[in-house]
Amino acid sequence: EAWYRTLTPMGIRCTRDEFYLHEGRTSSSTIRCLFEKQFDRHLSDEECARIYDIKKRIFAELPEIVPMPGADRMLQRLLANGIRPVLVTGSGQSSLLDRLDRDYPGVFAPDCKVTAFDVKIGKPNPEPYLMALKKAHLQPNEALVIENAPLGVQAGVAAGIFTIAVNTGPLPDQVLWDEGANLLFPSMPAFNENWEILKQELKNK
């Protein structure tokens, strides 16, 4: 919603749902992608920063966000099964990153986060997940990716990691399958309800 309210007054023709296709990109990548597509021109870092500042202001004016249904239970299941969560996000928005620590206290250790501040390229490039592997001291076959965005699925697959898609948005499941997801669940609650099946899949991977 914040992206839509920011960019449509600037002449970007888009729908709200379209931004789910860009989820996972860094802010500058999202802005450049849309401006180059619409106007065929490259934006400077300063222009991207100004636009992102507008987006952050609009975001702050929207109703307060609520945690994704089922996400807390999913994270607690991972922890209970000895799986250490590593946050991999394209966001560099401090209000969102701080909110994660408030909503899920103690889940993401400070040295187990990869954000827009860490990467040079970002999703759909595998760079963020390769960086996460390095931070966690793991090989690709020792990890799994849980993603709700097509570009994130693409990045996880490109990093050689078993990638589980959870469709938490309005896009068709096929969009996530087409990016190479190994498994797909229609929601976080569905992920939790099928945990035993998932554990068996992970044993066989």
C-alpha positions in Angstrom: 0.0 0.0 0.0 2.8 2.4 0.9 4.6 1.7 -2.4 1.4 2.2 -4.4 0.7 5.5 -2.7 4.3 6.6 -3.2 4.7 5.8 -6.9 1.4 6.3 -8.6 1.5 10.1 -8.1 4.9 10.0 -9.8 3.3 8.5 -12.9 4.1 4.8 -12.3 1.2 2.8 -13.6 0.7 -0.2 -11.3 -1.6 -2.2 -9.1 -1.3 -2.8 -5.4 -0.9 -6.6 -6.0 2.0 -6.0 -8.4 4.2 -5.1 -5.5 4.1 -8.7 -4.3 6.1 -9.5 -7.4 8.8 -7.1 -6.2 8.8 -8.3 -2.6 12.3 -9.2 -1.4 14.1 -6.6 -3.6 16.0 -3.8 -1.9 14.2 -0.5 -2.0 16.5 1.0 -4.6 16.1 -2.1 -6.8 12.3 -1.8 -6.6 12.3 1.9 -7.5 14.8 1.5 -10.3 13.0 -1.5 -11.8 9.7 0.4 -12.0 11.1 3.7 -13.3 13.3 2.0 -15.9 10.3 0.0 -17.1 7.9 3.0 -17.2 10.2 5.8 -18.3 13.3 4.0 -19.6 15.7 6.0 -17.5 18.1 5.3 -14.7 17.7 7.0 -11.3 20.6 8.2 -9.2 21.2 7.0 -5.7 20.0 10.4 -4.4 16.8 10.1 -6.3 16.1 6.6 -5.0 16.8 7.8 -1.5 14.4 10.7 -1.8 11.6 8.4 -3.1 12.3 5.8 -0.4 12.0 8.5 2.2 8.5 9.3 0.9 7.6 5.7 1.0 8.8 5.4 4.7 6.8 8.4 5.7 3.6 7.1 4.0 4.2 3.7 5.6 4.4 5.3 9.0 1.0 7.0 8.5 -0.8 3.7 7.6 -2.6 1.7 10.3 -0.3 -0.3 12.5 0.7 -3.7 11.0 -0.1 -6.9 12.7 2.0 -10.0 12.8 1.4 -12.5 10.0 -1.0 -15.2 11.2 0.9 -18.4 12.1 4.4 -16.9 11.8 5.1 -17.0 15.5 4.1 -20.7 15.7 6.2 -21.5 12.7 9.3 -19.9 14.2 8.7 -21.6 17.6 8.5 -25.0 15.8 11.8 -24.4 14.1 13.5 -23.5 17.4 11.9 -26.5 19.1 13.4 -28.8 16.5 16.9 -27.3 16.7 16.6 -25.2 13.6 18.2 -21.8 14.0 16.3 -19.0 12.1 18.3 -16.6 10.1 16.5 -13.5 8.9 17.0 -12.7 5.2 15.1 -9.6 4.1 15.4 -7.0 1.4 14.2 -4.4 3.8 16.4 -1.6 5.2 13.4 0.1 6.9 14.3 0.4 10.6 10.7 0.5 11.7 10.1 -2.9 10.2 13.3 -4.5 11.4 12.7 -3.2 14.9 9.2 -4.5 14.8 10.5 -8.1 14.0 12.4 -8.0 17.2 9.4 -6.8 19.2 7.0 -9.4 17.7 9.4 -12.3 17.8 11.7 -11.5 20.8 14.9 -13.6 20.9 14.2 -15.4 17.7 16.7 -13.7 15.4 20.1 -13.3 16.9 21.9 -10.0 15.9 24.6 -11.9 14.0 21.9 -14.0 12.2 20.3 -11.2 10.1 20.9 -10.3 6.4 19.2 -7.0 5.5 19.4 -4.4 2.7 22.3 -2.9 4.7 24.4 -6.1 4.1 23.9 -6.9 0.5 25.1 -5.2 -2.8 22.7 -6.9 -5.1 19.8 -8.5 -3.2 17.0 -10.9 -4.3 16.4 -12.5 -6.8 20.2 -12.8 -6.8 21.3 -15.6 -4.5 23.7 -13.2 -2.7 21.5 -12.7 0.4 21.1 -16.5 1.0 24.7 -17.2 0.4 25.5 -14.5 2.9 23.1 -16.1 5.4 24.8 -19.5 4.9 28.2 -17.9 5.7 26.8 -16.2 8.8 25.3 -19.5 10.0 28.4 -21.5 9.1 26.3 -23.9 7.0 26.5 -25.5 3.6 23.4 -25.3 1.3 22.4 -28.9 2.0 22.3 -28.1 5.7 19.8 -25.3 5.4 16.2 -24.6 4.2 14.6 -21.4 3.0 11.0 -20.4 3.9 9.8 -17.7 1.5 6.6 -16.0 0.6 7.8 -14.0 -2.4 8.6 -15.2 -5.9 11.9 -13.3 -6.0 12.9 -14.8 -2.7 12.0 -18.3 -3.9 14.2 -17.7 -7.0 17.1 -16.5 -4.8 16.8 -19.5 -2.4 16.8 -22.0 -5.3 19.7 -20.2 -7.0 21.7 -20.5 -3.7 21.2 -24.3 -3.9 19.0 -24.5 -0.8 15.8 -26.5 -0.3 13.2 -23.8 -0.6 9.7 -23.9 0.9 7.2 -21.4 -0.5 4.4 -20.2 1.8 1.8 -18.2 -0.1 0.8 -15.4 2.2 -0.3 -13.0 -0.5 -2.7 -12.6 -3.4 -0.5 -14.2 -6.1 -1.5 -17.6 -7.6 0.5 -20.6 -6.2 1.8 -21.3 -9.7 3.9 -18.1 -9.6 5.9 -19.6 -6.6 6.1 -23.0 -8.2 7.4 -21.4 -11.4 10.3 -20.0 -9.5 11.4 -23.5 -8.5 9.9 -24.0 -5.0 10.5 -27.5 -3.7 7.4 -27.4 -1.5 4.4 -25.0 -1.2 1.9 -24.4 1.6 -1.1 -22.0 1.1 -0.6 -20.2 4.4 1.5 -20.2 7.6 -1.2 -22.1 9.5 -1.1 -24.8 6.8 2.7 -24.9 7.2 2.2 -25.6 10.9 -0.5 -28.2 10.4 1.7 -30.2 8.0 4.9 -30.0 10.1 5.3 -33.8 10.4 5.0 -34.2 6.7 7.5 -31.5 6.2 10.0 -33.1 8.7 9.8 -36.3 6.6 10.5 -34.3 3.4 13.5 -32.7 5.0 14.9 -36.0 6.1 14.7 -37.2 2.5 16.2 -34.1 0.9 
